[in-house]
């Protein structure tokens, strides 16, 4: 499942994921499942046809990521591998950062982070201009909707409906979407 909350230049993209790290850190071996959320830049394209044609919109490079993950071999809902990547560059995440608040109340923690888009962007090395500041205000107003979407997706992962391994017919088309 993939969901997008789009503003003018910023998008919040979330989806379920089943992930096997090919080079895991000690204690992080084995598959992980959960929900990934990324703050991404949006890039509007030129009209492809007439004045009335649809305008292409590209979901571009991520600037921040949170992975609400747990060991797939562990109890559902543990989120024992939840972490975030406060900085990303050239499509690649920097190191995993673990935070107790993220593990104990991930939806509230996420809401606090998204409510400070200016801080997330500054941490990612992006200057906040007037357009991005306007998007920050729009995102703050939409944080409860994003939190509901994340909660719903986490519930479906916990119930075994999402975040499925690739050998599942349903999951094979979704593996690694982000």
N, C-alpha and C positions, 0 to 999 in steps of 0.2 A: 504494500500500500504506500502511496506517495501523496503527500499533501503540500500545498504551497500557499503561503500568505504573502502576497506581493504588494509592494508599495511603489513609489516612483523609481527609486534606484536600488532599493534593498528588498530582498526576499528572504523569507524564513521557510526552509524546506525541511520536511521531516518524513521519515519512512522507517519501516521495519527493516531489520538486517540480521543476517546470520553470517558470521565472520570467522575466518580461520586465519590467524596471523602467521605468515610464513616464517617469521623470525621473532618469536615471542620473547619477551623479557622473562626472567626467572619468576615463577609464580603466576604467569599469565598464559601458560600452555593450555592448549585445547580450544575447541570452538566456543564462540561467544554469540549470544543472541540478545536482541533488544531493539531499541529505538535510537536512531541517529537524527540529530537536528543540526542544520548548518545555516548560518547567516551568510547569504551570498549576494553578490552584486547582480543587479538586473541591467540589461542593456537593450533598450528599445532599438529596433531596426527601422530602416526606411520602408515606406509603403511599397508593397510588392505589386500593386496594380493601380486601380483608379483611386480617386480621393476617398471612396467608400470602402476600399479593401481593408482587410484586417492587417494590423501592424504586427510584424514579427517581434517577439520578445525573447531574448536569450537569457536563460538562467546561467549566469557566468560564474566566475571564480569565487570559491568560498573564502571567507575571511575569519571565520570562527566556527568551531564545531564542539558539540557535546555528544558523547556516546553514552547512552543509558543502557549499559551492557551488563550481562551476568554470564557466568560460566554456563554453557549449555548442558553440562553434566551435573549442575547443582540444582538446588530447589528453585522453582519458578518464583520470580518476584524478589530475589535476593539482591539484585543490582550490585553484586559484589565486585564488579569491574567497571563501575560507572566512573567516568573521567571526562575531562574536556581538554581542548587544544586552544589556548588563548591566542595563538598565532598560527597562521598558515601562510605559505608563500609558494607561488608557482604550482598551485593545486595540491601541494603536499602539507600535511599537518606537521607541526613541530611536536615536541615530546608530549606524552600524556601527563596531565596534571590531575591528581586525585585530591578531592576536597570532601571533608566530613559532611558538610552541609548538603553536598550533592548526593551523597549516599543515604543520608538520613531522611531528607525530604526533597527528592529531585525536582518535583514539579514547582514547589515554592522557590527553590534555588534558581531554577531556570527562569522563572518569572522575574526575579530580582535582576538577573543578568540581562535579560532582554529589555527590561525597563530602563537600562542604562546603555542604550545602543551607542551613544557618544563615547562612553568608556570602552566598550568592546572594540569600536573602530579605532580609537586612539591606541589601544593595546596592540592592534594589528598594524599600526603604522599608517593609518589612513586619516588624512585631514578631513575634518567635518566642515563642509561648506553649508550654505543655506538650504540646499535641496536635501542633503543628508540629515540636517537638523530637523527639517520638516518630516522626513521619514521616521526619525526617532520619535517624534510626537505621535505619529500615526501608529507606530508599533506599540508604544506605551498604552495607547487606548485599546489595542487589540490583544494585549498580553493575556487577558482571561480566556479569549477564544483559543489562542495557541496552547495555553495550559490545558484546556479541556480536550483538545485534539491529542496532545501528548498523553494525557491520562487515559484516554480511550484506547490509544494504540498500545500503551503499556499493559492495560488490562487484557487486550487481545493476545499479546505476547505471553503473558502469564497463563492465559487459558489455552495456549497451544494453537491459536488460530493464526498468528503471525510470527515472524522471526524463525521460520522453519528451515531445516537443513536443505541443501540443494538436491538431495535425492527425492524430495517431495515434489510431486507434479506442480503443486500450487507455488512452491517457492522457487522453482527453477527459473522462472521468468523474472523474478525479483532480486535474485542474489546480486549483491554489490551495486545496487542502483545509484548510490551516492559515492 
